[in-house]
């Protein structure tokens, strides 16, 4: 997705680097929850090195994960 990058998938992390997004990870996570109904943990909750990252869980069906990723992409584009 444009504006998002991720390390190997076993970590469940997304780096937000979209030109529209100039906010901390907590603000972005709250926005995605409230406006696009997708739950992500802000990286800042994992210490200062986590800032700029969002954590997601793969503990769901592939179909639900695809819906969530679509919502994340739409939310980042609309931010």
Phi and psi in radians as a Rosetta constraint file:
Dihedral C 1 N 2 CA 2 C 2 CIRCULARHARMONIC -1.086 0.35
Dihedral N 2 CA 2 C 2 N 3 CIRCULARHARMONIC 2.307 0.35
Dihedral C 2 N 3 CA 3 C 3 CIRCULARHARMONIC 1.504 0.35
Dihedral N 3 CA 3 C 3 N 4 CIRCULARHARMONIC 0.002 0.35
Dihedral C 3 N 4 CA 4 C 4 CIRCULARHARMONIC -2.278 0.35
Dihedral N 4 CA 4 C 4 N 5 CIRCULARHARMONIC 2.454 0.35
Dihedral C 4 N 5 CA 5 C 5 CIRCULARHARMONIC -2.391 0.35
Dihedral N 5 CA 5 C 5 N 6 CIRCULARHARMONIC 2.798 0.35
Dihedral C 5 N 6 CA 6 C 6 CIRCULARHARMONIC -2.543 0.35
Dihedral N 6 CA 6 C 6 N 7 CIRCULARHARMONIC 2.519 0.35
Dihedral C 6 N 7 CA 7 C 7 CIRCULARHARMONIC -1.315 0.35
Dihedral N 7 CA 7 C 7 N 8 CIRCULARHARMONIC -3.029 0.35
Dihedral C 7 N 8 CA 8 C 8 CIRCULARHARMONIC -0.858 0.35
Dihedral N 8 CA 8 C 8 N 9 CIRCULARHARMONIC 2.440 0.35
Dihedral C 8 N 9 CA 9 C 9 CIRCULARHARMONIC -1.081 0.35
Dihedral N 9 CA 9 C 9 N 10 CIRCULARHARMONIC -0.294 0.35
Dihedral C 9 N 10 CA 10 C 10 CIRCULARHARMONIC -1.126 0.35
Dihedral N 10 CA 10 C 10 N 11 CIRCULARHARMONIC -0.262 0.35
Dihedral C 10 N 11 CA 11 C 11 CIRCULARHARMONIC -1.535 0.35
Dihedral N 11 CA 11 C 11 N 12 CIRCULARHARMONIC -0.417 0.35
Dihedral C 11 N 12 CA 12 C 12 CIRCULARHARMONIC 1.164 0.35
Dihedral N 12 CA 12 C 12 N 13 CIRCULARHARMONIC 0.624 0.35
Dihedral C 12 N 13 CA 13 C 13 CIRCULARHARMONIC -1.999 0.35
Dihedral N 13 CA 13 C 13 N 14 CIRCULARHARMONIC 2.535 0.35
Dihedral C 13 N 14 CA 14 C 14 CIRCULARHARMONIC -2.208 0.35
Dihedral N 14 CA 14 C 14 N 15 CIRCULARHARMONIC 2.305 0.35
Dihedral C 14 N 15 CA 15 C 15 CIRCULARHARMONIC -1.674 0.35
Dihedral N 15 CA 15 C 15 N 16 CIRCULARHARMONIC 2.197 0.35
Dihedral C 15 N 16 CA 16 C 16 CIRCULARHARMONIC -1.613 0.35
Dihedral N 16 CA 16 C 16 N 17 CIRCULARHARMONIC 2.033 0.35
Dihedral C 16 N 17 CA 17 C 17 CIRCULARHARMONIC -2.448 0.35
Dihedral N 17 CA 17 C 17 N 18 CIRCULARHARMONIC 0.758 0.35
Dihedral C 17 N 18 CA 18 C 18 CIRCULARHARMONIC -1.564 0.35
Dihedral N 18 CA 18 C 18 N 19 CIRCULARHARMONIC 2.442 0.35
Dihedral C 18 N 19 CA 19 C 19 CIRCULARHARMONIC -1.065 0.35
Dihedral N 19 CA 19 C 19 N 20 CIRCULARHARMONIC -0.423 0.35
Dihedral C 19 N 20 CA 20 C 20 CIRCULARHARMONIC -1.321 0.35
Dihedral N 20 CA 20 C 20 N 21 CIRCULARHARMONIC -0.333 0.35
Dihedral C 20 N 21 CA 21 C 21 CIRCULARHARMONIC -1.807 0.35
Dihedral N 21 CA 21 C 21 N 22 CIRCULARHARMONIC 1.972 0.35
Dihedral C 21 N 22 CA 22 C 22 CIRCULARHARMONIC -2.252 0.35
Dihedral N 22 CA 22 C 22 N 23 CIRCULARHARMONIC 1.185 0.35
Dihedral C 22 N 23 CA 23 C 23 CIRCULARHARMONIC -2.593 0.35
Dihedral N 23 CA 23 C 23 N 24 CIRCULARHARMONIC 2.822 0.35
Dihedral C 23 N 24 CA 24 C 24 CIRCULARHARMONIC -1.326 0.35
Dihedral N 24 CA 24 C 24 N 25 CIRCULARHARMONIC 2.900 0.35
Dihedral C 24 N 25 CA 25 C 25 CIRCULARHARMONIC -1.123 0.35
Dihedral N 25 CA 25 C 25 N 26 CIRCULARHARMONIC -0.567 0.35
Dihedral C 25 N 26 CA 26 C 26 CIRCULARHARMONIC -1.149 0.35
Dihedral N 26 CA 26 C 26 N 27 CIRCULARHARMONIC -0.772 0.35
Dihedral C 26 N 27 CA 27 C 27 CIRCULARHARMONIC -1.080 0.35
Dihedral N 27 CA 27 C 27 N 28 CIRCULARHARMONIC -0.764 0.35
Dihedral C 27 N 28 CA 28 C 28 CIRCULARHARMONIC -1.151 0.35
Dihedral N 28 CA 28 C 28 N 29 CIRCULARHARMONIC -0.750 0.35
Dihedral C 28 N 29 CA 29 C 29 CIRCULARHARMONIC -1.090 0.35
Dihedral N 29 CA 29 C 29 N 30 CIRCULARHARMONIC -0.749 0.35
Dihedral C 29 N 30 CA 30 C 30 CIRCULARHARMONIC -1.098 0.35
Dihedral N 30 CA 30 C 30 N 31 CIRCULARHARMONIC -0.769 0.35
Dihedral C 30 N 31 CA 31 C 31 CIRCULARHARMONIC -1.021 0.35
Dihedral N 31 CA 31 C 31 N 32 CIRCULARHARMONIC -0.832 0.35
Dihedral C 31 N 32 CA 32 C 32 CIRCULARHARMONIC -1.130 0.35
Dihedral N 32 CA 32 C 32 N 33 CIRCULARHARMONIC -0.604 0.35
Dihedral C 32 N 33 CA 33 C 33 CIRCULARHARMONIC -1.192 0.35
Dihedral N 33 CA 33 C 33 N 34 CIRCULARHARMONIC -0.890 0.35
Dihedral C 33 N 34 CA 34 C 34 CIRCULARHARMONIC -1.271 0.35
Dihedral N 34 CA 34 C 34 N 35 CIRCULARHARMONIC -0.644 0.35
Dihedral C 34 N 35 CA 35 C 35 CIRCULARHARMONIC -1.745 0.35
Dihedral N 35 CA 35 C 35 N 36 CIRCULARHARMONIC -0.400 0.35
Dihedral C 35 N 36 CA 36 C 36 CIRCULARHARMONIC -2.281 0.35
Dihedral N 36 CA 36 C 36 N 37 CIRCULARHARMONIC 0.127 0.35
Dihedral C 36 N 37 CA 37 C 37 CIRCULARHARMONIC 0.902 0.35
Dihedral N 37 CA 37 C 37 N 38 CIRCULARHARMONIC 0.889 0.35
Dihedral C 37 N 38 CA 38 C 38 CIRCULARHARMONIC -2.352 0.35
Dihedral N 38 CA 38 C 38 N 39 CIRCULARHARMONIC 2.338 0.35
Dihedral C 38 N 39 CA 39 C 39 CIRCULARHARMONIC -1.751 0.35
Dihedral N 39 CA 39 C 39 N 40 CIRCULARHARMONIC 2.175 0.35
Dihedral C 39 N 40 CA 40 C 40 CIRCULARHARMONIC -2.370 0.35
Dihedral N 40 CA 40 C 40 N 41 CIRCULARHARMONIC 2.589 0.35
Dihedral C 40 N 41 CA 41 C 41 CIRCULARHARMONIC -1.588 0.35
Dihedral N 41 CA 41 C 41 N 42 CIRCULARHARMONIC 2.286 0.35
Dihedral C 41 N 42 CA 42 C 42 CIRCULARHARMONIC -1.199 0.35
Dihedral N 42 CA 42 C 42 N 43 CIRCULARHARMONIC 2.419 0.35
Dihedral C 42 N 43 CA 43 C 43 CIRCULARHARMONIC -1.059 0.35
Dihedral N 43 CA 43 C 43 N 44 CIRCULARHARMONIC -0.480 0.35
Dihedral C 43 N 44 CA 44 C 44 CIRCULARHARMONIC -1.075 0.35
Dihedral N 44 CA 44 C 44 N 45 CIRCULARHARMONIC -0.393 0.35
Dihedral C 44 N 45 CA 45 C 45 CIRCULARHARMONIC -1.199 0.35
Dihedral N 45 CA 45 C 45 N 46 CIRCULARHARMONIC -0.190 0.35
Dihedral C 45 N 46 CA 46 C 46 CIRCULARHARMONIC -1.886 0.35
Dihedral N 46 CA 46 C 46 N 47 CIRCULARHARMONIC 0.263 0.35
Dihedral C 46 N 47 CA 47 C 47 CIRCULARHARMONIC 1.899 0.35
Dihedral N 47 CA 47 C 47 N 48 CIRCULARHARMONIC 3.037 0.35
Dihedral C 47 N 48 CA 48 C 48 CIRCULARHARMONIC -1.103 0.35
Dihedral N 48 CA 48 C 48 N 49 CIRCULARHARMONIC -0.546 0.35
Dihedral C 48 N 49 CA 49 C 49 CIRCULARHARMONIC -1.217 0.35
Dihedral N 49 CA 49 C 49 N 50 CIRCULARHARMONIC -0.286 0.35
Dihedral C 49 N 50 CA 50 C 50 CIRCULARHARMONIC -1.471 0.35
Dihedral N 50 CA 50 C 50 N 51 CIRCULARHARMONIC -0.208 0.35
Dihedral C 50 N 51 CA 51 C 51 CIRCULARHARMONIC -1.055 0.35
Dihedral N 51 CA 51 C 51 N 52 CIRCULARHARMONIC 2.414 0.35
Dihedral C 51 N 52 CA 52 C 52 CIRCULARHARMONIC 1.648 0.35
Dihedral N 52 CA 52 C 52 N 53 CIRCULARHARMONIC -0.068 0.35
Dihedral C 52 N 53 CA 53 C 53 CIRCULARHARMONIC -2.051 0.35
Dihedral N 53 CA 53 C 53 N 54 CIRCULARHARMONIC 2.713 0.35
Dihedral C 53 N 54 CA 54 C 54 CIRCULARHARMONIC -2.158 0.35
Dihedral N 54 CA 54 C 54 N 55 CIRCULARHARMONIC 2.459 0.35
Dihedral C 54 N 55 CA 55 C 55 CIRCULARHARMONIC -1.915 0.35
Dihedral N 55 CA 55 C 55 N 56 CIRCULARHARMONIC 2.349 0.35
Dihedral C 55 N 56 CA 56 C 56 CIRCULARHARMONIC -2.166 0.35
Dihedral N 56 CA 56 C 56 N 57 CIRCULARHARMONIC 2.815 0.35
Dihedral C 56 N 57 CA 57 C 57 CIRCULARHARMONIC -1.872 0.35
Dihedral N 57 CA 57 C 57 N 58 CIRCULARHARMONIC 2.433 0.35
Dihedral C 57 N 58 CA 58 C 58 CIRCULARHARMONIC -1.656 0.35
Dihedral N 58 CA 58 C 58 N 59 CIRCULARHARMONIC 0.187 0.35
Dihedral C 58 N 59 CA 59 C 59 CIRCULARHARMONIC -1.428 0.35
Dihedral N 59 CA 59 C 59 N 60 CIRCULARHARMONIC 1.111 0.35
Dihedral C 59 N 60 CA 60 C 60 CIRCULARHARMONIC -2.815 0.35
Dihedral N 60 CA 60 C 60 N 61 CIRCULARHARMONIC 3.075 0.35
Dihedral C 60 N 61 CA 61 C 61 CIRCULARHARMONIC -1.262 0.35
Dihedral N 61 CA 61 C 61 N 62 CIRCULARHARMONIC 2.737 0.35
Dihedral C 61 N 62 CA 62 C 62 CIRCULARHARMONIC -1.022 0.35
Dihedral N 62 CA 62 C 62 N 63 CIRCULARHARMONIC -0.686 0.35
Dihedral C 62 N 63 CA 63 C 63 CIRCULARHARMONIC -1.060 0.35
Dihedral N 63 CA 63 C 63 N 64 CIRCULARHARMONIC -0.796 0.35
Dihedral C 63 N 64 CA 64 C 64 CIRCULARHARMONIC -1.177 0.35
Dihedral N 64 CA 64 C 64 N 65 CIRCULARHARMONIC -0.643 0.35
Dihedral C 64 N 65 CA 65 C 65 CIRCULARHARMONIC -1.116 0.35
Dihedral N 65 CA 65 C 65 N 66 CIRCULARHARMONIC -0.714 0.35
Dihedral C 65 N 66 CA 66 C 66 CIRCULARHARMONIC -1.108 0.35
Dihedral N 66 CA 66 C 66 N 67 CIRCULARHARMONIC -0.718 0.35
Dihedral C 66 N 67 CA 67 C 67 CIRCULARHARMONIC -1.072 0.35
Dihedral N 67 CA 67 C 67 N 68 CIRCULARHARMONIC -0.796 0.35
Dihedral C 67 N 68 CA 68 C 68 CIRCULARHARMONIC -1.078 0.35
Dihedral N 68 CA 68 C 68 N 69 CIRCULARHARMONIC -0.758 0.35
Dihedral C 68 N 69 CA 69 C 69 CIRCULARHARMONIC -1.148 0.35
Dihedral N 69 CA 69 C 69 N 70 CIRCULARHARMONIC -0.647 0.35
Dihedral C 69 N 70 CA 70 C 70 CIRCULARHARMONIC -1.084 0.35
Dihedral N 70 CA 70 C 70 N 71 CIRCULARHARMONIC -0.718 0.35
Dihedral C 70 N 71 CA 71 C 71 CIRCULARHARMONIC -1.157 0.35
Dihedral N 71 CA 71 C 71 N 72 CIRCULARHARMONIC -0.692 0.35
Dihedral C 71 N 72 CA 72 C 72 CIRCULARHARMONIC -1.074 0.35
Dihedral N 72 CA 72 C 72 N 73 CIRCULARHARMONIC -0.829 0.35
Dihedral C 72 N 73 CA 73 C 73 CIRCULARHARMONIC -1.055 0.35
Dihedral N 73 CA 73 C 73 N 74 CIRCULARHARMONIC -0.788 0.35
Dihedral C 73 N 74 CA 74 C 74 CIRCULARHARMONIC -1.112 0.35
Dihedral N 74 CA 74 C 74 N 75 CIRCULARHARMONIC -0.703 0.35
Dihedral C 74 N 75 CA 75 C 75 CIRCULARHARMONIC -1.154 0.35
Dihedral N 75 CA 75 C 75 N 76 CIRCULARHARMONIC -0.743 0.35
Dihedral C 75 N 76 CA 76 C 76 CIRCULARHARMONIC -1.151 0.35
Dihedral N 76 CA 76 C 76 N 77 CIRCULARHARMONIC -0.723 0.35
Dihedral C 76 N 77 CA 77 C 77 CIRCULARHARMONIC -1.100 0.35
Dihedral N 77 CA 77 C 77 N 78 CIRCULARHARMONIC -0.617 0.35
Dihedral C 77 N 78 CA 78 C 78 CIRCULARHARMONIC -1.531 0.35
Dihedral N 78 CA 78 C 78 N 79 CIRCULARHARMONIC -0.131 0.35
